[in-house]
Amino acid sequence: MSYDRIDQLLKFLQLNSRDSFVKYALALEYINEGDDEKGKFYFNEILQNDPDYVGTYYHLGKLYERLNEKSLAKETYREGLKRSEGKDGRTYQELQEALNQLLYEDE
């Protein structure tokens, strides 16, 4: 059950409140459980404190898309592209594809 994982991750977060990996895992777990607001909270907290944790931009952008917040999704993808350019080619490519798809759908 995912709530067991969430409880464990919250314990890890108590040990190190700045751990972006734990926050990332928490965000994904909450989203998987249908709690998009908590997922969004942890993703945004990562970007506020660790903006170079580039994998976050893709998942937050996808969440915004699902919530029909397309302008926020585009903004998130674009910021992720800036942050990942020249550092993480795979993430850059995924963000570019997600942004292109979203722009294509808007036409």
N, C-alpha and C positions, 0 to 999 in steps of 0.2 A: 504494500500500500504506500502511496506517495506521501501520505501524512507522516509516516515513520521517517522517510527521507527528509522531509521538511523539518521535522523536530531535530534530527541529527545535524542538519545544516545550520539551524538556528543556534545549536550548541557550539558548533565550530565558529560561528560569527561572534558569539560572546567571547571567545578566546582571542579573536583578532577581528575587530570591527571594520578594518580597512581592507579585508581580503576580497578582492574583486572576483576571484574565481568562485568563492562561496556565494557571493551575491548573485553572480551569473547563474549558478546552479539553482539557487533559490528562485530567481525570476522564472526560469524554465519550468521548475516544479509547480510553482503557483499557476502559471499559464496552463500547464497540463491538467491541473485540477479545476480550471475554469475561473480562476481568480485573476483576471487580466489587470485589475488595478494594482494589486500587490506586485505582479510581474513588472508592470510599467514602473512602479516605484523603485524597485531594485535596479532595473536597467538604467533609469535616470540617475540614481545615486552613483552607479558606476561611472557614468559619463561625466558627472559633476566632479568626482574625486580622482578618476583615472581615465581621462579622455582618450588615451592611447590604447585602451583595451578594445581593440577594433572589432572583434567579433560581435560585440554588443550592438553595434549600429545596424547590422543586418537583421537580427532578431527583433529589435525594437521597431525598425522600419516595417517589418512584416506584421508585427502586432498593430501598428498604426493603420496599415492597409486593411487588416481584418476588421478594425474598429471604424473603418471608413473615414479615417483622418488622413486623407491622401496628401495634403500639403505638409503635414508633419512627417509623413513617411518620406517624401521627397527631400525635405530638409535634413532628415536623419541620414538618408543615403548619401547625400552630397557631403555632409560633414564627415561621414565615415570614409568617403573617397579621399578627401583631403588628408585625413589622418593616416590612412593606410598606403597612400601613394609612395612607391619606392621602398616600402617596408615589408608589406605582406601581399604578395602578388595574388594569391588565391582569394583572400578576403576582398581585395580591390576588384577582382574580376566578378565575384559574386555580387558585390554592391553595385557595380556598373550594370550587370545584367538585370538586377532587381529594379534599378532606376529606369533603365531603358524600357523594360516591360510596363512599368507604371506610366511612363510618358506615352508609350504606344497606346495603352488602354484609354488614355485621356483624349486621344485624337478623334 
